[in-house]
Amino acid sequence: MIAGAVVQRVAGMLGQSAWERVELLQRFSDDFEEMKGTLITVQAVMAVAENRSQVSESVRLWL
């Protein structure tokens, strides 16, 4: 009976550890997607600024 309780406890701990890793990977995936979106936005802003730099001296100096 004691061995069964030990096995059950160890299995529970392993399951919890596995679940924590899944949650960590999910959070990483969410953060990664958010960073990709931010970089796409920055890229678009920089493209607009580059185009404006041909017309505006202040934007050209900013770049």
MODELLER restraints for C-alpha pairs under 7 A, 6 or more apart:
rsr = mdl.restraints
at = mdl.atoms
rsr.add(forms.Gaussian(group=physical.xy_distance, feature=features.Distance(at['CA:49:A'], at['CA:59:A']), mean=6.58, stdev=0.5))
rsr.add(forms.Gaussian(group=physical.xy_distance, feature=features.Distance(at['CA:52:A'], at['CA:59:A']), mean=6.62, stdev=0.5))
rsr.add(forms.Gaussian(group=physical.xy_distance, feature=features.Distance(at['CA:53:A'], at['CA:59:A']), mean=4.93, stdev=0.5))
rsr.add(forms.Gaussian(group=physical.xy_distance, feature=features.Distance(at['CA:53:A'], at['CA:60:A']), mean=4.20, stdev=0.5))
rsr.add(forms.Gaussian(group=physical.xy_distance, feature=features.Distance(at['CA:54:A'], at['CA:60:A']), mean=6.99, stdev=0.5))
